Amino acid sequence: PLSLYRGTPPPRSAPPAVAAAAAPLALASLPANIKVLMLENLVGPGEADEDLAEEVKEECARFGKVLKIKMHEVGKEKNVRVFVKFSEASAGGKAGAALNGRWFGKRKVRATSYDVDAFRAGELEQ
């Protein structure tokens, strides 16, 4: 399963400027219903493989039935996006809330809702 964990804030003794610099960026609130969840920053460019797809599927299945997993590299940088399509939008919302801001390895995961029609059409670079 995915080894995801929440980040920790800087120590209380850190000067305000250090604490502000170390504080995580505010996470966007996600909708409660997400039919297609997009995960970014799980792995670096070129590091996506079938093991990653299986780990993501296992983790997301805790929230509901996963219909499809699709990995895609975006742009010149080849940043990896993992798309998860759920049978029920409420499951995607729960998965997004649980995974957004979590850590995978040394990377902070970004989870967002993705347009269902764009996903269905194979338009994965929006």
Secondary structure, DSSP 8 states (H G I E B T S, - for coil): ---EEE-----TTS-HHHHHHHS--------S--SEEEEESSS-TT---HHHHHHHHHHHHTTS-EEEEEEEEETTTTEEEEEEEESSHHHHHHHHHHHTTEEETTEE-EEEE--HHHHHTT----
